[in-house]
């Protein structure tokens, strides 16, 4: 798979490692959605290669994000499938494992966007998702002693105690961006939709 992607970029300026990585995951996701039977140089056809990755078929609307949820420098996947949101751990070598159920995340949640960051400053990467049902925050409570056993807990309030139960939080969300809005060292949340809204955290 690596040879295929590098060849695809050969007629363009040399990409950064991040750009190459994004191209590789985009290709994997495209294969998961529309399997093909074109052989690759190693003798595996695209359908076999797609099955090997462990990535399920993407649902509608198509969506994926590539955060590093366990801080192991390998990009994981958050995707929308026909059955709901799935969170996949990157095992490297183009293999992923579905951690949604084990991580205590809802299996039937429909999302249109996601972002990840350390909202409460505990060194763990938290997950913020949005969809037709509004904004949802899942705090990462994975043990540092065993980072391979993921665990997330849904929070109804922002770090610092501000509740997330206002009427606007249940309005549909089309995009989520995490960044430090007020330069206080804490990650804040922008939720795009109607209306747009900003949630400031205080750790």
Secondary structure, 3 states (H helix, E strand, C coil): CHHHHHHHCCCCCCCCHHHHHHHHHHHHHHHHHCCCCCECCCCCEHHHHHHHHCCCCECCCCCEECCCCCCCCCCCEEEEECCEEEEEEECCCCCEEECCCCCCCCCCCCCCEEEEECCCCCCCCEEEEEECCEEEEEEECCCHHHCCCCCEEEECECCCCCECCCHHHHCCEEEEEEECCCCCCCCEEEEEECCCEEECCCC
